[in-house]
Amino acid sequence: MSDRPAWSSAAEVGSMTALRLMAAIYRLAGRRLSALLLYPIAAYFFVTVPRARRASLQYLRTLHAWSNGTALARPPRPIDAFRHFHVFAVSAFDRMVAWGGGFDRFAFTHTGSEHLFRLAREGRGGILLGAHLGSYDMPRLLASEYGLILNVVMFTAHAERVNAFFERLDPGSRVRVLQLDPNSVHSALAVRACLARGELVAFLADRPPPGAAGARTVDVDFLGRAARLPLSPFLVACTLGTPVLTSICVRTGDGTYAAAVELLSPGEVVPRRERAVRAAALAHQYARVLEQTCVRYPYQWFNFYDYWAGTEEKGREPLSGRPLGGRGSCGAARSTIDSDSLTDSE
């Protein structure tokens, strides 16, 4: 069984029917009335999914302690977990409205766009690292506004259906979904081909994909505790010499969002013997970006499961940065997107 609650997974994956229904409610009832309906929805899952409720409080309390009260003024209580649920519901609702053709109803501010412009001018591809933080769909808007081609790596067996959906919503869409197949090298080859064509490839890198054991992961310090991140996106960058950027978009008000793109690495080919260490260092840098954003927007990090489970066993050195094999409690797909898959020989 997945470590993430069903309501979180459903909101992330979505369905054509749900998207059309939410868009229709928004058009007929308006934003204010639609937003009111999100309170009972959040309350229902807050009451009926205790694992998610406990995970929310665990995260908020960890953040409060680590930030010495900077992120949250007082120790979190259950009402703060409910607020966390509600903020997620608002984010999911906005995503569905946007998917239904309502991107123009939101206001966005941008910083760091010059990095994307430079890559486009140079004809270079880049790895764009997102997270389950704020709005996950900002890369689509970035791609359409800047004329960039974006390929989103997803652990889904329905990549063709998702691509067809985007085509129906926007025939000029430059977003494509790449299926992460844990049992095939095709994913790695597809990523390499996209980067070689000067396109962007996006990963949600704040947790390994769910559903299979044996991921290549790395432990990093996140909010003062050891957390497990996928190593593959960082190994790809080190193998191909691809620039790495973070892309975070957070909600700053009703219908308003702020997007920030930061350059994590300008891109350099790393010798094979040094790749694991360099990839782990990039993962640590990425974790710092997540921490800074969580402090500023504590209720917009959406991982409703025991995020730190399995990474703090007694007697273990949690912050070594060494690559790990094996299964953590969050589950992980055995990704073949690594240096061995991307290079024939050296």
Buried (B, 14 or more C-beta within 10 A) or exposed (E): EEBBBEBBEEBBEBEEEBBEEBBEBBEEEEBEEBBEEBBEBBBEBBEEBEEBBBBBBBBBBBBBBBBEEEBBEEEBEEEBBBBBBBBBBBBBBBBBBBBBBBBEEBEBEBEBBEBBEEBBEEEBBBBBBBBBBBBBBBBBBBBBEBEBBBBBBBBBEEBEEBBEBBEEBBEEBBBBBBBBBBEEEEBBBBBBBBBEEBBBBBBBBBBBBBEBEEBBBBBBBBBEBBBBBBBBBBBBBBBBBBBBBBBBBBBBEEBEBBBBBBBBBEBEEBEEEEBBEBBBBBBBBBBBBBBEBBBEBBBBBBBBBBBBBBBEEEEEEBBEBEBBEEBBEBBBBBBBBBBEBBEEEE
